[in-house]
Amino acid sequence: FCAFYNLPAQKSIRQLRMDLVGTLVSLQGTITRTSDVRPELLVGSFRCLECGLIADHIPQTNTYKRPALCRNPRCKNQAPTKFALEPTRSEFVDWQKLRVQESS
């Protein structure tokens, strides 16, 4: 359970617009459906499967992005499929989808 207090005036669901994306908005409604809580990769660390070198701090966007080539000058790995994610060295955040219905 999470609650925020003293936020600016509540908006109705019909008042939500694209300019509010990425901001904290107060609204009132009924949650009708929830998804499972899932992890999302924010910053990945990958191990080269050829030489074992770790490529740290690879920022992730909307798609899963591996390094294009190994930074080791002696390694001939130039295939993104030859990198493995190192979960313990990577950063994740939990997210969940909520479906909200207007209150009458």
Backbone as a chain_set.jsonl record, in Angstrom:
{"seq": "FCAFYNLPAQKSIRQLRMDLVGTLVSLQGTITRTSDVRPELLVGSFRCLECGLIADHIPQTNTYKRPALCRNPRCKNQAPTKFALEPTRSEFVDWQKLRVQESS", "coords": {"N": [[0.845, -1.18, 0.0], [0.495, 2.205, -0.792], [0.566, 5.67, -0.222], [0.071, 9.108, -0.984], [0.199, 12.441, 0.2], [-1.186, 15.786, 0.314], [-0.97, 16.572, -2.356], [-1.16, 18.415, -5.504], [-4.357, 19.629, -6.817], [-6.825, 17.119, -7.532], [-7.152, 15.375, -10.631], [-9.565, 14.537, -13.1], [-10.07, 11.404, -14.761], [-10.618, 11.892, -17.414], [-9.301, 14.258, -17.85], [-6.654, 13.679, -18.203], [-3.751, 14.041, -20.114], [-1.276, 14.004, -22.761], [0.802, 15.771, -22.054], [1.142, 15.375, -19.372], [2.492, 13.035, -19.004], [5.007, 11.257, -17.338], [4.965, 12.767, -15.07], [3.92, 13.245, -11.644], [0.672, 12.632, -10.841], [-2.417, 13.352, -9.295], [-5.312, 11.49, -8.936], [-8.702, 10.284, -8.871], [-10.321, 7.208, -8.644], [-11.435, 3.87, -9.456], [-9.588, 0.962, -9.148], [-9.615, -1.493, -11.496], [-8.315, -3.641, -12.622], [-5.205, -5.35, -12.323], [-1.8, -5.936, -13.237], [0.797, -8.454, -12.979], [3.626, -7.771, -10.853], [6.505, -6.715, -12.416], [9.976, -6.976, -13.39], [12.021, -4.379, -14.776], [14.697, -3.726, -16.893], [17.065, -1.268, -16.278], [19.762, -0.329, -16.371], [22.253, -2.163, -17.811], [24.684, -4.777, -17.307], [26.984, -6.632, -19.105], [28.505, -9.734, -20.008], [31.132, -10.693, -22.073], [30.998, -13.499, -24.104], [33.121, -14.618, -25.35], [35.693, -13.671, -24.395], [35.235, -12.976, -21.727], [35.199, -10.404, -20.671], [33.694, -7.725, -18.866], [31.117, -5.588, -19.757], [30.096, -2.732, -18.504], [27.375, -0.638, -17.311], [25.475, -0.198, -19.479], [23.085, 1.674, -20.843], [19.57, 1.147, -20.928], [16.787, 1.365, -23.116], [13.614, 1.46, -24.537], [13.9, -0.995, -25.677], [15.63, -4.135, -25.434], [19.028, -3.87, -25.151], [22.11, -4.942, -26.135], [25.764, -4.833, -25.944], [27.417, -3.819, -28.97], [29.905, -4.657, -29.837], [32.885, -6.194, -28.484], [34.945, -4.537, -26.065], [37.533, -5.299, -25.63], [40.604, -5.237, -27.152], [41.896, -7.506, -28.161], [39.97, -9.377, -28.495], [37.759, -10.926, -30.754], [35.054, -10.687, -30.866], [32.218, -9.537, -32.355], [29.531, -9.665, -32.303], [26.345, -8.999, -31.127], [24.807, -11.031, -29.99], [26.516, -12.635, -28.607], [26.87, -11.911, -25.958], [26.214, -12.045, -22.492], [23.772, -11.285, -20.064], [24.541, -9.935, -16.904], [22.939, -10.324, -14.156], [23.326, -9.66, -11.394], [24.971, -7.472, -11.42], [23.555, -5.557, -12.693], [20.983, -2.992, -13.001], [17.664, -2.903, -11.919], [14.152, -2.098, -12.015], [10.97, -2.312, -10.462], [7.771, -2.658, -11.99], [4.28, -2.099, -12.63], [1.161, -2.606, -14.197], [-1.845, -0.826, -14.093], [-5.362, -0.778, -14.339], [-7.685, 1.723, -14.441], [-10.847, 2.872, -13.459], [-13.274, 5.431, -13.986], [-14.654, 7.206, -11.233], [-18.045, 7.385, -10.264]], "CA": [[0.0, 0.0, 0.0], [1.26, 3.438, -0.902], [-0.307, 6.847, -0.223], [0.707, 10.419, -1.046], [-0.674, 13.457, 0.776], [-0.954, 17.191, -0.031], [-0.653, 16.757, -3.774], [-2.041, 19.407, -6.131], [-5.75, 19.216, -7.024], [-7.037, 15.88, -8.279], [-7.652, 15.477, -11.996], [-10.414, 13.421, -13.498], [-9.403, 10.566, -15.763], [-10.828, 12.549, -18.711], [-8.379, 15.393, -17.969], [-5.287, 13.208, -18.426], [-3.27, 14.339, -21.455], [0.12, 13.614, -23.017], [1.758, 16.659, -21.376], [1.286, 14.915, -17.994], [3.29, 11.809, -18.965], [6.265, 11.415, -16.617], [4.767, 13.59, -13.883], [3.066, 12.652, -10.618], [-0.667, 13.198, -10.962], [-3.392, 12.847, -8.335], [-6.618, 11.247, -9.528], [-9.558, 9.408, -8.07], [-10.991, 6.212, -9.452], [-11.438, 2.508, -8.94], [-8.69, 0.063, -9.874], [-10.416, -2.644, -11.902], [-7.454, -4.753, -13.002], [-3.77, -5.136, -12.132], [-0.918, -6.962, -13.792], [1.834, -8.882, -12.048], [4.77, -6.877, -10.729], [7.562, -7.235, -13.29], [11.199, -6.177, -13.394], [12.444, -3.726, -16.021], [16.133, -3.455, -16.88], [17.397, 0.136, -16.504], [21.175, -0.264, -16.767], [22.719, -3.54, -17.873], [26.087, -5.189, -17.387], [27.03, -7.809, -19.957], [29.778, -10.451, -20.081], [31.468, -11.218, -23.4], [31.103, -14.954, -24.025], [34.39, -15.026, -25.966], [36.864, -13.404, -23.549], [34.832, -12.814, -20.338], [35.233, -9.006, -20.253], [32.405, -7.179, -18.468], [30.743, -4.268, -20.274], [29.213, -2.166, -17.485], [26.62, 0.609, -17.482], [24.851, -0.069, -20.799], [21.726, 2.143, -20.576], [18.514, 0.479, -21.69], [15.64, 2.214, -23.448], [12.415, 0.638, -24.661], [14.269, -2.31, -26.19], [16.781, -4.793, -24.781], [20.177, -3.488, -25.958], [23.41, -5.506, -25.746], [26.869, -4.166, -26.63], [27.567, -4.217, -30.372], [31.173, -5.382, -29.951], [33.668, -6.261, -27.244], [35.94, -3.464, -25.938], [38.859, -5.898, -25.543], [41.189, -5.187, -28.503], [42.335, -8.833, -28.609], [38.791, -10.219, -28.695], [37.175, -10.762, -32.085], [33.601, -10.733, -30.749], [31.498, -8.39, -32.898], [28.133, -10.084, -32.409], [25.605, -8.725, -29.886], [24.245, -12.248, -29.409], [27.55, -13.316, -27.828], [26.986, -11.262, -24.659], [25.229, -12.544, -21.525], [23.435, -10.328, -19.016], [24.978, -10.219, -15.537], [21.865, -9.72, -13.357], [23.76, -9.129, -10.099], [25.673, -6.202, -11.649], [22.65, -4.706, -13.453], [19.981, -2.278, -12.21], [16.288, -3.177, -12.319], [13.087, -1.426, -11.282], [9.7, -3.026, -10.58], [6.656, -1.886, -12.546], [2.998, -2.795, -12.639], [0.13, -1.927, -14.965], [-3.124, -0.723, -13.407], [-6.487, -0.272, -15.133], [-8.472, 2.551, -13.523], [-12.169, 3.27, -13.975], [-13.768, 6.673, -13.401], [-15.655, 7.12, -10.159], [-19.262, 8.081, -10.693]], "C": [[0.88, 1.228, 0.0], [0.287, 4.604, -0.943], [0.535, 8.11, -0.243], [-0.288, 11.44, -0.53], [-0.244, 14.834, 0.293], [-0.456, 17.381, -1.456], [-1.544, 17.857, -4.341], [-3.428, 18.804, -6.401], [-5.852, 17.955, -7.874], [-7.566, 16.184, -9.668], [-8.604, 14.306, -12.226], [-9.669, 12.627, -14.564], [-9.529, 11.199, -17.147], [-9.891, 13.733, -18.929], [-6.934, 14.958, -18.221], [-4.911, 13.408, -19.883], [-1.788, 13.983, -21.56], [1.122, 14.502, -22.278], [1.971, 16.263, -19.906], [2.104, 13.628, -17.878], [4.62, 12.107, -18.277], [6.154, 12.305, -15.391], [3.86, 12.845, -12.9], [1.731, 13.384, -10.642], [-1.562, 12.546, -9.92], [-4.719, 12.682, -9.056], [-7.401, 10.324, -8.63], [-10.283, 8.465, -9.012], [-10.942, 4.864, -8.756], [-10.515, 1.659, -9.786], [-9.478, -1.202, -10.189], [-9.563, -3.849, -12.276], [-5.999, -4.37, -12.764], [-3.0, -6.252, -12.815], [0.018, -7.438, -12.685], [2.913, -7.802, -11.975], [5.912, -7.504, -11.515], [8.815, -6.368, -13.194], [11.44, -5.561, -14.773], [13.915, -3.38, -15.888], [16.376, -1.984, -17.198], [18.804, 0.297, -17.049], [21.724, -1.681, -16.696], [24.226, -3.68, -17.852], [26.109, -6.521, -18.118], [28.433, -8.392, -19.971], [29.956, -10.962, -21.499], [31.673, -12.728, -23.263], [32.381, -15.478, -24.675], [35.565, -14.863, -24.999], [36.527, -13.198, -22.074], [34.849, -11.378, -19.832], [33.817, -8.524, -19.937], [32.241, -5.797, -19.094], [29.692, -3.712, -19.322], [28.466, -0.955, -18.005], [26.124, 0.82, -18.912], [23.414, 0.383, -20.553], [20.716, 1.467, -21.494], [17.385, 1.467, -21.95], [14.414, 1.314, -23.534], [12.711, -0.766, -25.168], [15.49, -2.825, -25.446], [18.002, -4.57, -25.667], [21.46, -4.067, -25.372], [24.515, -4.697, -26.418], [27.008, -4.685, -28.066], [28.853, -5.007, -30.594], [31.922, -5.31, -28.637], [34.721, -5.151, -27.247], [37.369, -3.991, -25.829], [39.467, -5.919, -26.94], [41.632, -6.55, -29.035], [41.167, -9.763, -28.918], [38.176, -9.908, -30.056], [35.648, -10.757, -32.064], [32.987, -9.434, -31.269], [30.025, -8.73, -33.101], [27.41, -9.807, -31.091], [25.021, -9.972, -29.228], [25.261, -13.018, -28.555], [27.883, -12.573, -26.536], [25.881, -11.79, -23.763], [25.014, -11.49, -20.442], [23.95, -10.832, -17.671], [23.959, -9.57, -14.589], [22.32, -9.095, -12.04], [24.47, -7.788, -10.239], [24.8, -5.195, -12.395], [21.635, -4.048, -12.518], [18.593, -2.522, -12.796], [15.35, -2.304, -11.497], [11.811, -2.23, -11.502], [8.652, -2.095, -11.179], [5.413, -2.753, -12.581], [2.001, -1.952, -13.429], [-1.179, -1.981, -14.189], [-4.175, -0.23, -14.399], [-7.411, 0.438, -14.145], [-9.771, 2.943, -14.217], [-12.604, 4.542, -13.249], [-14.743, 6.386, -12.269], [-16.88, 7.899, -10.598], [-19.744, 9.074, -9.662]], "O": [[1.887, 1.286, 0.705], [-0.725, 4.53, -1.639], [1.584, 8.179, 0.398], [-1.487, 11.326, -0.788], [0.908, 15.036, -0.09], [0.378, 18.245, -1.724], [-2.563, 18.202, -3.743], [-3.632, 17.603, -6.227], [-5.075, 17.749, -8.806], [-8.33, 17.13, -9.863], [-8.465, 13.238, -11.631], [-8.741, 13.137, -15.193], [-8.626, 11.052, -17.971], [-9.701, 14.169, -20.065], [-6.071, 15.81, -18.432], [-5.647, 13.004, -20.783], [-1.136, 13.696, -20.556], [2.195, 14.027, -21.909], [2.891, 16.769, -19.264], [2.38, 13.175, -16.767], [5.281, 13.095, -18.597], [7.161, 12.57, -14.734], [3.13, 11.931, -13.282], [1.673, 14.603, -10.482], [-1.48, 11.341, -9.685], [-5.201, 13.609, -9.707], [-6.849, 9.668, -7.747], [-10.796, 8.879, -10.052], [-10.473, 4.739, -7.625], [-10.64, 1.634, -11.011], [-9.949, -1.897, -9.289], [-10.054, -4.977, -12.246], [-5.604, -3.223, -12.974], [-3.492, -7.372, -12.952], [0.024, -6.884, -11.586], [3.091, -7.021, -12.91], [6.251, -8.67, -11.315], [8.724, -5.166, -12.945], [11.103, -6.151, -15.799], [14.334, -2.807, -14.882], [15.956, -1.494, -18.246], [19.02, 0.97, -18.057], [21.667, -2.324, -15.648], [24.952, -2.805, -18.323], [25.346, -7.431, -17.792], [29.424, -7.662, -19.949], [29.056, -11.585, -22.063], [32.432, -13.179, -22.406], [32.689, -16.664, -24.56], [36.342, -15.796, -24.801], [37.428, -13.237, -21.235], [34.541, -11.147, -18.663], [32.863, -8.863, -20.639], [33.12, -4.943, -18.974], [28.544, -4.156, -19.323], [28.857, -0.33, -18.991], [26.327, 1.887, -19.491], [22.592, -0.416, -20.105], [20.975, 1.248, -22.677], [17.071, 2.303, -21.103], [14.212, 0.476, -22.655], [11.848, -1.64, -25.093], [16.278, -2.052, -24.901], [18.024, -5.026, -26.81], [21.85, -3.73, -24.255], [24.245, -3.952, -27.36], [26.745, -5.857, -28.335], [28.899, -5.911, -31.427], [31.63, -4.472, -27.784], [35.317, -4.853, -28.282], [38.319, -3.215, -25.926], [38.91, -6.553, -27.836], [41.734, -6.727, -30.249], [41.352, -10.815, -29.53], [38.088, -8.746, -30.451], [35.013, -10.817, -33.117], [33.204, -8.364, -30.7], [29.357, -8.157, -33.961], [27.813, -10.322, -30.048], [24.766, -9.967, -28.023], [24.888, -13.958, -27.853], [29.023, -12.595, -26.073], [24.746, -11.966, -24.205], [25.969, -10.879, -19.964], [23.81, -12.011, -17.344], [24.097, -8.394, -14.254], [21.749, -8.092, -11.612], [24.561, -7.039, -9.266], [25.256, -4.093, -12.699], [21.448, -4.49, -11.385], [18.372, -2.37, -13.998], [15.709, -1.831, -10.418], [11.588, -2.766, -12.587], [8.647, -0.894, -10.909], [5.49, -3.981, -12.564], [2.004, -0.725, -13.333], [-1.578, -3.034, -13.69], [-3.892, 0.649, -15.213], [-7.86, -0.144, -13.158], [-9.788, 3.297, -15.396], [-12.342, 4.713, -12.059], [-15.545, 5.454, -12.335], [-16.765, 8.949, -11.229], [-20.757, 9.741, -9.873]]}, "num_chains": 1, "name": "protein.A"}
